[in-house]
Amino acid sequence: MSLAWIATLLGLAAAAAVAAALGGALGAGALAGFGVASFVALAAGLHRAHLARTRPERAFGAFAIAFLAKLGLLLAGTLLLRFVEPLGAHADWRAFALGFAAGALWLSLFTTIETSRTLSRQGAR
């Protein structure tokens, strides 16, 4: 099991504990934000790791694409929860934004470490 998968499981457990402590819409928003960010960051990290192994010259471009994807999903999720009343009743948009930011930062750290290790093992140009 890779470092990113372990970090994902630990982060989701911590987010679930925080969500349980907050309860209600705040907890649901925080857990939803962390979950969405975890999915996106993990998918982006796996894509970067693949590029680092197969086409190392494109690995940096994948960082930029991943950042834009995370930014777009943060904006879309926050706006949906803020302005669509049925969704906003179940999950707080501010808690979603904070949970998303925490998840994106947490997993970006570990996926970047894995990508750096892969590139250094291959002696990237």
C-alpha positions in Angstrom: 0.0 0.0 0.0 1.5 3.3 -1.0 2.0 6.4 1.1 -0.9 8.2 -0.6 -3.4 5.5 0.1 -2.4 5.3 3.8 -2.6 9.1 4.0 -6.1 9.0 2.4 -7.4 6.4 4.9 -5.9 8.3 7.9 -7.3 11.6 6.6 -10.8 10.2 6.0 -10.8 8.7 9.5 -9.8 12.1 10.9 -12.4 13.8 8.8 -15.1 11.4 10.0 -14.1 12.0 13.6 -14.4 15.8 13.0 -17.7 15.4 11.2 -19.1 13.3 14.1 -17.9 15.9 16.6 -19.5 18.8 14.6 -22.7 16.9 13.7 -25.5 18.1 11.4 -24.9 20.1 8.3 -21.5 21.3 9.4 -20.2 17.8 9.9 -21.7 16.6 6.6 -20.1 19.5 4.8 -16.7 19.0 6.2 -16.8 15.2 5.4 -18.1 15.8 1.9 -15.4 18.4 1.2 -12.6 16.2 2.5 -14.0 13.2 0.5 -14.3 15.1 -2.8 -10.8 16.6 -2.3 -9.4 13.2 -1.5 -10.8 11.6 -4.6 -9.5 14.4 -6.8 -6.1 14.6 -5.2 -5.6 10.8 -5.2 -6.6 10.6 -8.9 -4.3 13.4 -9.8 -1.5 11.9 -7.8 -1.9 8.5 -9.5 -1.9 10.3 -12.9 1.3 12.2 -12.0 2.9 9.0 -10.8 2.1 7.3 -14.1 3.5 10.3 -16.1 6.6 10.3 -13.9 7.2 6.6 -14.9 6.3 6.8 -18.5 6.8 10.5 -19.6 8.7 12.4 -16.9 8.9 15.6 -19.0 5.1 15.9 -18.6 4.9 15.5 -14.9 5.1 19.2 -14.1 2.2 20.0 -16.4 0.1 17.4 -14.5 0.7 19.5 -11.4 -0.9 22.5 -13.1 -3.8 20.5 -14.4 -4.5 19.0 -11.0 -4.4 22.4 -9.3 -6.9 23.8 -11.8 -9.2 20.7 -11.4 -9.1 21.1 -7.6 -9.8 24.8 -7.9 -12.8 24.2 -10.2 -14.3 21.5 -8.1 -13.9 23.6 -4.9 -15.7 26.5 -6.7 -18.4 24.3 -8.1 -19.1 22.4 -4.9 -19.1 25.5 -2.8 -21.5 27.3 -5.2 -23.8 24.3 -5.4 -24.1 24.1 -1.6 -24.5 27.8 -1.2 -27.2 28.4 -3.8 -29.1 25.1 -4.2 -31.3 25.1 -1.1 -32.0 21.3 -0.9 -28.2 20.6 -1.0 -27.4 23.4 1.4 -29.8 22.0 3.9 -27.8 18.8 4.2 -24.2 20.2 4.1 -22.8 23.6 5.0 -21.0 25.3 2.2 -18.3 26.9 4.5 -17.5 23.5 6.1 -17.3 22.0 2.6 -14.8 24.6 1.5 -12.7 24.1 4.7 -12.9 20.3 4.4 -12.0 20.5 0.7 -9.0 22.7 1.4 -7.8 20.4 4.2 -8.1 17.3 2.0 -6.5 18.9 -1.0 -3.5 20.1 1.0 -3.1 16.9 3.0 -3.1 14.5 0.0 -1.2 16.9 -2.3 1.7 16.7 0.1 1.8 12.9 0.0 1.2 12.5 -3.7 3.9 15.1 -4.4 6.4 13.1 -2.2 5.6 9.9 -4.2 6.0 11.7 -7.5 9.3 13.2 -6.4 10.5 9.7 -5.3 9.6 8.2 -8.7 11.3 11.0 -10.6 14.5 10.8 -8.5 14.6 7.0 -8.9 14.5 7.4 -12.7 17.1 10.1 -12.7 14.6 12.5 -14.4 16.0 14.9 -16.9 
